[in-house]
Amino acid sequence: MTGMDTGVTFEIRVFFLCGLCGVACSVVYDLFRIARRCLKTGAAATFVLDLLFWLSSAYLTFSMVFYANYGRVRWYEFFGLLLGGFVYFMSISRWVTDGGVRTVNFFAALINKLLHLLLFPLFFVLKILFRPIFRIHKNFLKKMRKNRLTMGHFWFKIRKRMEFYTKFLRK
């Protein structure tokens, strides 16, 4: 540490770095919000994403404190973090999140279309090859539905015969 590191200019520099760290943590949070919106996560996945956000924010914050202020924690650092996050959320967070969701959905739809175009010949060939098997299966299901009552009577007869034989063997 030099003599210049203890002055007001050093503290102002640390304050602005903390503000930038608050903006960085807010951007990370927006990335997780984009992931939650696009993936439509459930409670367990939301918990995991929130845990990952807090771990990444803690890492960013502690790394910044060690880098900028040699590990010394001051009250204005917390104020800088909160102010940076607040300014980001009040200014451009909504646009970043909405734009990110639109971008991810656009590329997901584009990839879906490309995969459909690339795999269409394969599915077409498989459909032609497996059509006879599907017909056999369909006919089998029709017969099973038609014979459902008959099958119930069949199992009833078997149960009666089993009861008769078990009575006969007990004597």
Backbone as CSV, one residue per row, in Angstrom:
resi,resn,N_x,N_y,N_z,CA_x,CA_y,CA_z,C_x,C_y,C_z
1,MET,0.839,-1.182,0.000,0.000,0.000,0.000,0.874,1.232,0.000
2,THR,0.547,2.140,-0.848,1.270,3.405,-0.880,0.492,4.444,-0.100
3,GLY,1.072,5.592,0.105,0.411,6.652,0.844,-0.822,7.165,0.115
4,MET,-0.858,7.005,-1.194,-1.981,7.465,-1.991,-3.205,6.580,-1.800
5,ASP,-2.994,5.310,-1.361,-4.091,4.368,-1.227,-5.027,4.701,-0.075
6,THR,-4.652,5.557,0.828,-5.501,5.854,1.976,-6.303,7.128,1.799
7,GLY,-6.164,7.802,0.693,-6.830,9.084,0.486,-8.262,8.945,0.020
8,VAL,-8.887,10.093,-0.129,-10.281,10.157,-0.560,-10.425,9.651,-1.988
9,THR,-9.456,9.906,-2.833,-9.551,9.434,-4.217,-9.592,7.911,-4.273
10,PHE,-8.841,7.270,-3.382,-8.870,5.804,-3.318,-10.258,5.316,-2.908
11,GLU,-10.860,5.968,-1.916,-12.194,5.559,-1.463,-13.245,5.803,-2.536
12,ILE,-13.108,6.878,-3.302,-14.042,7.143,-4.404,-13.895,6.060,-5.472
13,ARG,-12.647,5.688,-5.759,-12.401,4.619,-6.735,-13.028,3.309,-6.271
14,VAL,-12.862,2.975,-4.991,-13.455,1.754,-4.440,-14.978,1.836,-4.511
15,PHE,-15.544,3.010,-4.208,-16.998,3.190,-4.269,-17.515,2.933,-5.682
16,PHE,-16.856,3.477,-6.689,-17.294,3.264,-8.074,-17.095,1.812,-8.513
17,LEU,-16.011,1.179,-8.053,-15.834,-0.240,-8.369,-16.935,-1.075,-7.721
18,CYS,-17.338,-0.705,-6.511,-18.450,-1.405,-5.863,-19.748,-1.188,-6.642
19,GLY,-19.946,0.024,-7.157,-21.115,0.288,-7.988,-21.114,-0.571,-9.241
20,LEU,-19.944,-0.704,-9.877,-19.835,-1.573,-11.055,-20.082,-3.034,-10.691
21,CYS,-19.625,-3.421,-9.515,-19.875,-4.791,-9.057,-21.375,-5.007,-8.824
22,GLY,-22.068,-3.985,-8.299,-23.518,-4.077,-8.143,-24.216,-4.228,-9.481
23,VAL,-23.737,-3.497,-10.492,-24.295,-3.633,-11.842,-24.008,-5.045,-12.377
24,ALA,-22.799,-5.548,-12.154,-22.447,-6.893,-12.639,-23.324,-7.961,-11.976
25,CYS,-23.553,-7.841,-10.675,-24.427,-8.797,-9.981,-25.850,-8.711,-10.521
26,SER,-26.296,-7.508,-10.847,-27.640,-7.337,-11.406,-27.745,-7.936,-12.797
27,VAL,-26.695,-7.807,-13.591,-26.691,-8.416,-14.925,-26.735,-9.940,-14.792
28,VAL,-25.981,-10.491,-13.848,-26.015,-11.933,-13.614,-27.428,-12.352,-13.208
29,TYR,-28.071,-11.562,-12.357,-29.438,-11.874,-11.947,-30.385,-11.846,-13.155
30,ASP,-30.197,-10.880,-14.044,-31.032,-10.832,-15.247,-30.801,-12.047,-16.143
31,LEU,-29.567,-12.529,-16.209,-29.299,-13.742,-16.992,-30.060,-14.933,-16.410
32,PHE,-30.099,-15.028,-15.084,-30.853,-16.109,-14.462,-32.362,-15.914,-14.671
33,ARG,-32.826,-14.668,-14.690,-34.242,-14.409,-14.967,-34.591,-14.820,-16.390
34,ILE,-33.696,-14.538,-17.329,-33.920,-14.946,-18.720,-34.004,-16.470,-18.807
35,ALA,-33.098,-17.155,-18.107,-33.116,-18.625,-18.119,-34.414,-19.160,-17.520
36,ARG,-34.872,-18.560,-16.434,-36.116,-19.027,-15.811,-37.310,-18.798,-16.715
37,ARG,-37.345,-17.675,-17.416,-38.474,-17.396,-18.316,-38.470,-18.314,-19.526
38,CYS,-37.300,-18.546,-20.093,-37.227,-19.356,-21.316,-37.426,-20.836,-21.031
39,LEU,-36.929,-21.298,-19.899,-37.034,-22.718,-19.584,-38.297,-23.062,-18.819
40,LYS,-39.018,-22.051,-18.327,-40.240,-22.251,-17.541,-39.972,-23.260,-16.418
41,THR,-39.061,-22.885,-15.543,-38.586,-23.795,-14.506,-39.620,-23.997,-13.412
42,GLY,-39.512,-25.129,-12.746,-40.336,-25.431,-11.592,-39.662,-24.929,-10.321
43,ALA,-40.198,-25.346,-9.188,-39.702,-24.866,-7.909,-38.271,-25.344,-7.640
44,ALA,-37.979,-26.597,-7.938,-36.649,-27.135,-7.655,-35.586,-26.456,-8.529
45,ALA,-35.889,-26.282,-9.806,-34.928,-25.622,-10.702,-34.750,-24.155,-10.324
46,THR,-35.821,-23.502,-9.898,-35.710,-22.114,-9.447,-34.822,-22.024,-8.227
47,PHE,-34.968,-22.974,-7.315,-34.106,-23.002,-6.130,-32.645,-23.148,-6.521
48,VAL,-32.363,-24.055,-7.456,-30.980,-24.274,-7.895,-30.432,-23.019,-8.581
49,LEU,-31.243,-22.391,-9.442,-30.791,-21.175,-10.115,-30.561,-20.039,-9.122
50,ASP,-31.435,-19.900,-8.131,-31.232,-18.868,-7.104,-29.962,-19.129,-6.301
51,LEU,-29.724,-20.394,-5.977,-28.507,-20.744,-5.247,-27.268,-20.407,-6.076
52,LEU,-27.302,-20.725,-7.365,-26.178,-20.390,-8.243,-25.978,-18.873,-8.339
53,PHE,-27.094,-18.120,-8.373,-26.979,-16.664,-8.410,-26.311,-16.138,-7.151
54,TRP,-26.746,-16.597,-5.997,-26.161,-16.084,-4.749,-24.698,-16.472,-4.619
55,LEU,-24.345,-17.674,-5.055,-22.933,-18.068,-5.011,-22.092,-17.209,-5.959
56,SER,-22.604,-16.960,-7.162,-21.843,-16.138,-8.109,-21.768,-14.688,-7.639
57,SER,-22.837,-14.170,-7.037,-22.811,-12.798,-6.518,-21.836,-12.675,-5.355
58,ALA,-21.822,-13.671,-4.481,-20.881,-13.645,-3.355,-19.444,-13.679,-3.866
59,TYR,-19.195,-14.509,-4.865,-17.849,-14.583,-5.428,-17.444,-13.246,-6.055
60,LEU,-18.351,-12.656,-6.851,-18.054,-11.361,-7.478,-17.789,-10.284,-6.428
61,THR,-18.618,-10.235,-5.406,-18.492,-9.194,-4.382,-17.201,-9.353,-3.589
62,PHE,-16.928,-10.552,-3.127,-15.714,-10.753,-2.334,-14.457,-10.572,-3.181
63,SER,-14.503,-10.985,-4.434,-13.346,-10.761,-5.306,-13.101,-9.271,-5.511
64,MET,-14.185,-8.515,-5.691,-14.034,-7.080,-5.865,-13.476,-6.425,-4.604
65,VAL,-13.953,-6.835,-3.430,-13.461,-6.245,-2.175,-11.971,-6.555,-2.009
66,PHE,-11.567,-7.771,-2.304,-10.146,-8.106,-2.166,-9.302,-7.388,-3.214
67,TYR,-9.837,-7.227,-4.415,-9.087,-6.549,-5.465,-9.012,-5.045,-5.220
68,ALA,-10.140,-4.436,-4.928,-10.202,-2.976,-4.871,-9.724,-2.410,-3.533
69,ASN,-10.036,-3.081,-2.427,-9.768,-2.494,-1.110,-8.921,-3.408,-0.233
70,TYR,-8.199,-4.310,-0.834,-7.279,-5.194,-0.132,-7.969,-5.994,0.970
71,GLY,-9.231,-6.321,0.787,-9.961,-7.135,1.743,-10.586,-6.377,2.894
72,ARG,-10.416,-5.078,2.935,-11.035,-4.285,4.005,-12.463,-3.940,3.607
73,VAL,-13.396,-4.209,4.487,-14.806,-3.959,4.209,-15.213,-2.651,4.878
74,ARG,-15.780,-1.741,4.100,-16.218,-0.437,4.598,-17.700,-0.269,4.284
75,TRP,-18.385,0.598,4.983,-19.827,0.795,4.812,-20.170,1.327,3.435
76,TYR,-19.322,2.176,2.880,-19.628,2.761,1.576,-19.552,1.729,0.459
77,GLU,-18.862,0.611,0.707,-18.835,-0.455,-0.294,-20.227,-1.066,-0.462
78,PHE,-20.914,-1.308,0.659,-22.281,-1.833,0.577,-23.213,-0.839,-0.101
79,PHE,-23.042,0.424,0.226,-23.849,1.463,-0.400,-23.592,1.517,-1.910
80,GLY,-22.345,1.382,-2.318,-22.005,1.364,-3.744,-22.625,0.166,-4.455
81,LEU,-22.575,-1.021,-3.820,-23.201,-2.208,-4.403,-24.700,-2.000,-4.601
82,LEU,-25.366,-1.519,-3.548,-26.810,-1.308,-3.628,-27.167,-0.229,-4.650
83,LEU,-26.400,0.841,-4.674,-26.671,1.927,-5.614,-26.472,1.471,-7.054
84,GLY,-25.407,0.734,-7.326,-25.164,0.225,-8.677,-26.280,-0.701,-9.138
85,GLY,-26.706,-1.629,-8.254,-27.806,-2.530,-8.601,-29.109,-1.783,-8.801
86,PHE,-29.386,-0.793,-7.944,-30.625,-0.018,-8.043,-30.664,0.776,-9.351
87,VAL,-29.568,1.428,-9.694,-29.531,2.213,-10.934,-29.728,1.313,-12.144
88,TYR,-29.099,0.138,-12.149,-29.258,-0.791,-13.263,-30.715,-1.242,-13.376
89,PHE,-31.308,-1.664,-12.239,-32.681,-2.168,-12.293,-33.676,-1.088,-12.678
90,MET,-33.430,0.129,-12.279,-34.351,1.208,-12.624,-34.153,1.725,-14.055
91,SER,-33.015,1.442,-14.651,-32.753,2.008,-15.975,-32.976,0.988,-17.098
92,ILE,-32.177,-0.048,-17.197,-32.211,-0.885,-18.405,-32.505,-2.358,-18.140
93,SER,-32.769,-2.745,-16.919,-32.972,-4.163,-16.617,-34.138,-4.758,-17.400
94,ARG,-35.238,-4.043,-17.480,-36.412,-4.563,-18.176,-36.105,-4.810,-19.644
95,TRP,-35.402,-3.877,-20.281,-35.075,-4.030,-21.694,-34.093,-5.172,-21.920
96,VAL,-33.134,-5.312,-21.021,-32.171,-6.408,-21.151,-32.884,-7.751,-21.012
97,THR,-33.752,-7.856,-20.019,-34.456,-9.121,-19.791,-35.389,-9.449,-20.954
98,ASP,-36.202,-8.491,-21.366,-37.122,-8.752,-22.488,-36.368,-9.046,-23.777
99,GLY,-35.320,-8.291,-24.043,-34.514,-8.540,-25.238,-33.822,-9.888,-25.187
100,GLY,-33.340,-10.275,-24.015,-32.699,-11.583,-23.867,-33.673,-12.721,-24.094
101,VAL,-34.888,-12.584,-23.549,-35.900,-13.625,-23.748,-36.268,-13.726,-25.223
102,ARG,-36.458,-12.577,-25.882,-36.778,-12.601,-27.313,-35.651,-13.221,-28.124
103,THR,-34.420,-12.882,-27.784,-33.274,-13.417,-28.511,-33.168,-14.926,-28.339
104,VAL,-33.309,-15.401,-27.102,-33.226,-16.843,-26.853,-34.361,-17.567,-27.565
105,ASN,-35.574,-17.033,-27.493,-36.708,-17.678,-28.170,-36.525,-17.678,-29.688
106,PHE,-35.975,-16.600,-30.241,-35.724,-16.542,-31.683,-34.739,-17.627,-32.098
107,PHE,-33.616,-17.726,-31.376,-32.614,-18.726,-31.744,-33.113,-20.143,-31.487
108,ALA,-33.928,-20.337,-30.460,-34.500,-21.663,-30.217,-35.427,-22.062,-31.360
109,ALA,-36.240,-21.119,-31.832,-37.128,-21.411,-32.964,-36.324,-21.661,-34.238
110,LEU,-35.253,-20.890,-34.431,-34.404,-21.080,-35.605,-33.735,-22.455,-35.585
111,ILE,-33.210,-22.849,-34.444,-32.582,-24.170,-34.317,-33.615,-25.274,-34.517
112,ASN,-34.819,-25.065,-33.993,-35.888,-26.041,-34.176,-36.224,-26.212,-35.652
113,LYS,-36.331,-25.120,-36.392,-36.621,-25.199,-37.826,-35.491,-25.904,-38.577
114,LEU,-34.241,-25.558,-38.235,-33.103,-26.188,-38.908,-33.061,-27.690,-38.637
115,LEU,-33.298,-28.082,-37.389,-33.321,-29.518,-37.071,-34.456,-30.222,-37.799
116,HIS,-35.595,-29.562,-37.899,-36.715,-30.148,-38.629,-36.358,-30.361,-40.099
117,LEU,-35.717,-29.369,-40.698,-35.320,-29.499,-42.099,-34.256,-30.578,-42.292
118,LEU,-33.314,-30.662,-41.359,-32.240,-31.648,-41.492,-32.722,-33.064,-41.206
119,LEU,-33.646,-33.221,-40.272,-34.078,-34.563,-39.881,-35.321,-35.037,-40.618
120,PHE,-35.945,-34.175,-41.411,-37.142,-34.569,-42.136,-36.919,-35.798,-43.023
121,PRO,-35.834,-35.864,-43.803,-35.642,-37.074,-44.634,-35.523,-38.348,-43.796
122,LEU,-34.844,-38.273,-42.667,-34.701,-39.449,-41.801,-36.059,-39.896,-41.277
123,PHE,-36.858,-38.969,-40.782,-38.172,-39.325,-40.266,-39.096,-39.830,-41.373
124,PHE,-38.949,-39.281,-42.564,-39.756,-39.743,-43.688,-39.438,-41.206,-44.011
125,VAL,-38.161,-41.543,-44.051,-37.755,-42.924,-44.329,-38.215,-43.854,-43.208
126,LEU,-38.044,-43.427,-41.965,-38.481,-44.263,-40.842,-39.992,-44.479,-40.861
127,LYS,-40.737,-43.456,-41.249,-42.191,-43.579,-41.322,-42.585,-44.608,-42.377
128,ILE,-41.902,-44.587,-43.507,-42.206,-45.555,-44.565,-41.829,-46.968,-44.115
129,LEU,-40.695,-47.115,-43.439,-40.246,-48.440,-43.007,-41.122,-49.023,-41.905
130,PHE,-41.583,-48.195,-41.001,-42.317,-48.705,-39.847,-43.832,-48.678,-40.013
131,ARG,-44.323,-48.221,-41.148,-45.770,-48.170,-41.361,-46.422,-49.546,-41.225
132,PRO,-45.852,-50.629,-41.790,-46.497,-51.955,-41.613,-46.566,-52.374,-40.140
133,ILE,-45.540,-52.072,-39.386,-45.543,-52.430,-37.966,-46.640,-51.671,-37.231
134,PHE,-46.820,-50.406,-37.559,-47.858,-49.612,-36.912,-49.250,-50.149,-37.269
135,ARG,-49.424,-50.606,-38.504,-50.720,-51.175,-38.894,-51.012,-52.443,-38.116
136,ILE,-50.015,-53.303,-37.973,-50.200,-54.537,-37.203,-50.560,-54.203,-35.759
137,HIS,-49.861,-53.253,-35.204,-50.129,-52.847,-33.824,-51.535,-52.262,-33.688
138,LYS,-51.951,-51.482,-34.662,-53.275,-50.867,-34.643,-54.356,-51.947,-34.715
139,ASN,-54.166,-52.923,-35.588,-55.133,-54.019,-35.695,-55.182,-54.834,-34.413
140,PHE,-54.043,-55.063,-33.800,-53.997,-55.807,-32.545,-54.775,-55.070,-31.455
141,LEU,-54.603,-53.750,-31.383,-55.332,-52.960,-30.387,-56.836,-53.006,-30.641
142,LYS,-57.247,-52.987,-31.905,-58.669,-53.093,-32.223,-59.235,-54.417,-31.719
143,LYS,-58.512,-55.503,-31.976,-58.981,-56.814,-31.523,-59.038,-56.889,-30.009
144,MET,-58.076,-56.295,-29.344,-58.083,-56.310,-27.874,-59.280,-55.545,-27.331
145,ARG,-59.607,-54.412,-27.930,-60.771,-53.646,-27.473,-62.059,-54.429,-27.734
146,LYS,-62.117,-55.074,-28.878,-63.307,-55.841,-29.243,-63.494,-57.028,-28.299
147,ASN,-62.395,-57.662,-27.916,-62.467,-58.868,-27.093,-62.304,-58.590,-25.604
148,ARG,-62.439,-57.357,-25.203,-62.235,-57.038,-23.792,-63.226,-57.793,-22.908
149,LEU,-64.488,-57.826,-23.285,-65.485,-58.541,-22.490,-65.217,-60.029,-22.511
150,THR,-64.854,-60.541,-23.667,-64.550,-61.957,-23.782,-63.353,-62.320,-22.913
151,MET,-62.337,-61.440,-22.884,-61.156,-61.704,-22.057,-61.531,-61.711,-20.579
152,GLY,-62.459,-60.824,-20.184,-62.904,-60.818,-18.790,-63.579,-62.127,-18.436
153,HIS,-64.417,-62.645,-19.342,-65.073,-63.928,-19.113,-64.048,-65.058,-19.075
154,PHE,-63.027,-64.967,-19.905,-61.967,-65.965,-19.943,-61.255,-66.049,-18.591
155,TRP,-60.905,-64.908,-18.021,-60.230,-64.918,-16.718,-61.160,-65.394,-15.603
156,PHE,-62.443,-65.112,-15.742,-63.410,-65.599,-14.770,-63.450,-67.119,-14.781
157,LYS,-63.442,-67.729,-15.988,-63.458,-69.184,-16.105,-62.193,-69.793,-15.488
158,ILE,-61.059,-69.187,-15.753,-59.805,-69.708,-15.211,-59.822,-69.667,-13.693
159,ARG,-60.327,-68.589,-13.138,-60.369,-68.475,-11.681,-61.294,-69.546,-11.086
160,LYS,-62.436,-69.780,-11.713,-63.358,-70.816,-11.235,-62.704,-72.195,-11.286
161,ARG,-62.001,-72.480,-12.385,-61.330,-73.782,-12.498,-60.254,-73.934,-11.429
162,MET,-59.509,-72.845,-11.171,-58.465,-72.899,-10.142,-59.083,-73.153,-8.766
163,GLU,-60.224,-72.537,-8.489,-60.897,-72.763,-7.211,-61.332,-74.227,-7.093
164,PHE,-61.863,-74.787,-8.207,-62.287,-76.181,-8.197,-61.115,-77.113,-7.903
165,TYR,-59.986,-76.913,-8.597,-58.834,-77.778,-8.403,-58.222,-77.623,-7.017
166,THR,-58.201,-76.408,-6.495,-57.645,-76.243,-5.140,-58.529,-76.902,-4.119
167,LYS,-59.867,-76.882,-4.297,-60.775,-77.595,-3.390,-60.547,-79.104,-3.498
168,PHE,-60.379,-79.556,-4.737,-60.172,-80.979,-4.967,-58.862,-81.443,-4.327
169,LEU,-57.811,-80.628,-4.417,-56.528,-81.028,-3.848,-56.529,-80.952,-2.329
170,ARG,-57.359,-80.140,-1.722,-57.407,-80.022,-0.260,-58.074,-81.235,0.381
171,LYS,-58.923,-81.933,-0.349,-59.664,-83.055,0.234,-58.809,-84.215,0.474
